[in-house]
């Protein structure tokens, strides 16, 4: 886990790679007490827990706010691009079912 980044996308990426690469590790991840249920919900229903959605949205909002606060005027365009990407991800994620 990396600080300030949500864990969910990295766990789902790991599950996708292990599902194709190693049945042993894939089974281990599916039976994991913390991440197993999240991975199963994603693979079966393309669902993300509501709590994870709220956490991701708030982290993206805080990150965008910090970009606007910390970047100089010459880098404001980068903050706007990042904000547009975050809004796109937020809309996509809001359309997914809750786990």
SULMO-V848717 format. One record per backbone hydrogen bond with DSSP energy under -1.0 kcal/mol. CO is the residue of the C=O (numbers start at 1). NH is the residue of the N-H. If there is no record, write none. Layout:
co:CO nh:NH
co:CO nh:NH
This chain:
co:2 nh:5
co:7 nh:11
co:8 nh:12
co:9 nh:13
co:10 nh:14
co:11 nh:15
co:12 nh:16
co:13 nh:17
co:14 nh:18
co:15 nh:19
co:16 nh:20
co:17 nh:21
co:18 nh:22
co:22 nh:26
co:23 nh:27
co:24 nh:28
co:25 nh:29
co:26 nh:30
co:27 nh:31
co:29 nh:32
co:32 nh:36
co:35 nh:39
co:36 nh:40
co:37 nh:41
co:38 nh:42
co:39 nh:43
co:40 nh:44
co:41 nh:45
co:41 nh:47
co:42 nh:46
co:48 nh:99
co:49 nh:53
co:50 nh:54
co:51 nh:55
co:52 nh:56
co:53 nh:57
co:54 nh:58
co:55 nh:59
co:56 nh:60
co:57 nh:61
co:58 nh:62
co:59 nh:63
co:60 nh:64
co:61 nh:65
co:62 nh:66
co:63 nh:67
co:64 nh:68
co:65 nh:69
co:66 nh:70
co:67 nh:71
co:72 nh:75
co:75 nh:79
co:76 nh:80
co:77 nh:81
co:78 nh:82
co:79 nh:83
co:80 nh:84
co:81 nh:85
co:82 nh:86
co:83 nh:87
co:84 nh:88
co:85 nh:89
co:86 nh:90
co:87 nh:91
co:88 nh:92
co:89 nh:93
co:90 nh:94
co:91 nh:95
co:93 nh:96
co:97 nh:48
